[in-house]
Structure formats: structure tokens, C-alpha cells
Amino acid sequence: MLRRTGVIDVGSTSVLGLVAEREDDTPWRRVWEECVITRLLEGSAPSEPLLVGSVLEGSSLEGSSLEGSVPTEPPAITLSPESMRRTAEAVIHLHRAAHLHGADRVTVVGTQAVRSAQNRSELERPLLHEGIRIRVLTGEEEARYGFLSVAEDPAFGNTPILTVVDIGGASTEFSTADSAVSHPIGSLRLIQDVLGYGPCDEAAIFRAFKYIDECLGGLRSIGAESTPPKSGSDRAEPSKIEPSMVVTIGATGVNLASIRRGLDFNPDAVHGAELDYEWVGKNAGVLCRLSADERQAFPGMESGRGPMIHAGALILERCMYLLKVETIRVSVRGLRWGLLSEC
């Protein structure tokens, strides 16, 4: 029996819609997919720095233990009326489009920005008027669905040991077959709290590195000891994870792979592409030193991603360092594909 289902992911940076279909137990096939960049987190208040003391004052992290020094969830925020208006309009548009593409049901989920918003009801009000309800995912659920989006993808699913990294606007998730965790650091949060939209000087980049490392300190509690990448810095402690394959989902990896390809933005063309640690680190620095308009002009950049890509690239570089991996694969699928497992 043919089934056609829709999923809408309300993220901190963008809203993504998907309609997919399957016959009985065959793999899901994409019918329609659309992304609207709304920057829901932008302008949120208070955007309080998650870190205190030495990190923001610029002292060294060397020799210190960061584990347990940051909260597992960021503080509550108040979303701005303008960002909620943009996001609600995008959700309504994508919900209607999903039904026009034949979806018999449409699931709408919210992630970190929605999860931590104390004025969430103001975002939900115009949606409820249209009969749309948002299911708010926990951080663990967000990570788990991200893992499923890769594990159930034929391009990656036969990997015996798989780790998935999902860099979002307000959080970054890490997941394996038996572990799922969300960290309170994402590209928009890094921009608002530390980095800015650029161009960034060396001091800002260094502060961002330390901020990211502390937020991701819990990574070293997963798995077994591993060897640092040859080109890595020596400012962070060794990680404790040794995956056979690491895959990144989300706009950061897709756009970096697309930039490396150097042609017009085409997500399907970079599905399964590989990024190496040295290239990511070098180009994260390059992107940070450019303006948002200069970044947007890169061949392969998705429309509207230029203002945020430098922050995402820095986070990806630190993730690869802390995981001690030389290469990372790119998936263009996100948690919306993982949610199909429940349909």
C-alpha cells in the first residue's frame, strides 16, 4: 500500500518541509522538500552567555576539566515578535504545500529555540488558528531522530559503528546507536553570544573556540579513547569516542561540501560527500574573516546561509577535533527523515 507523509521541522535557523512516500516496507522516497530560512532564534532576549568566568575573560583552557561546567539546556529565552511572525508564516506555507503534494498527514516538530522559548504560545497561536500543532522535541529526541535519518539511509545504514553530528542554530546533537545527547551551542547562538556576523578578528575567533570547547566538553564521556588528528590544536583534552564513521547532518556540512564542490547549490550532489579536518579548519578561518555578503557570494552557498556559515564551520571544526576524526561524511537528510520511522 502506498503511503505519503509530511514532516515539518521548525528549527532555530530554518523551517524545513518534507513529503515522502513508500510502498509497504520499501525505503522512503522524497516527493517534495523545501527550506525557508526564518532565523527564529535571532533577536531573542535574553540571549545570555552560557559560560562564565575564565572562558569569556580569555584565560586558557589547557589543563582544566570542562565536564559538567555548562548546563545541559540553555536558559529560557523570549523570542522576538518578528522572528515568530516569519516562522509562523513559513510553517503555514509549508503545511499547505505538504498537503498539496499529497500528504495524508503532516507532523510538525519544534527543536531547541521552540523548546526553550518562554513565550512559545505566541508562536503557536497563529498556527492553532490553522489547525496546526507543534510537537516540541526534547534534546534527546532531537538527537535520536537525527541518528535515524542517517542509520536508515541506504547510503550510510550498513555502517557497524556510526556517530551523527547535527549542528543547528541553537544546539548541536551527537548520537550513536545507544547514545543521544544535545549540547547548548549552535551557529546562531554562537553569533549572538560571542562571534558576531563578522568579519571576525583573531581575538573573536579564539573566544569562539573556547566557548565551543566548553559547551562540547561532555563529548569526552562517550566511547573509547582515540588519537588526535594530525593537524589538530593541543588546547583541548582527548576525546573518548572512536567511531568507524562520523556523519554530519544540517546546513553547515551541506553548505561546506557545496562550497568545496564550487558549483551552484545542489544538495543532492553532495549527499555522502567527505570533508577532511584540515580543509574544514582552514576554511572556517577564511569564512570568519569575510563579511556576510562576501560569504554569500561563494559559489555553492545556499541562499541566505552566508550570514551564519562561519559560525557553523567553527563548530564543525571543534566537533571533529573533539571526536578525533580526520574526515566526516555529509548527509543532506535531517531529523525530519528520522521522524518518518514513526509513520
Order of alpha helices (4+ residues) and beta strands (2+ residues): beta-beta-beta-alpha-alpha-beta-alpha-alpha-beta-alpha-beta-beta-beta-alpha-alpha-beta-alpha-alpha-beta-alpha-alpha-alpha-beta-alpha
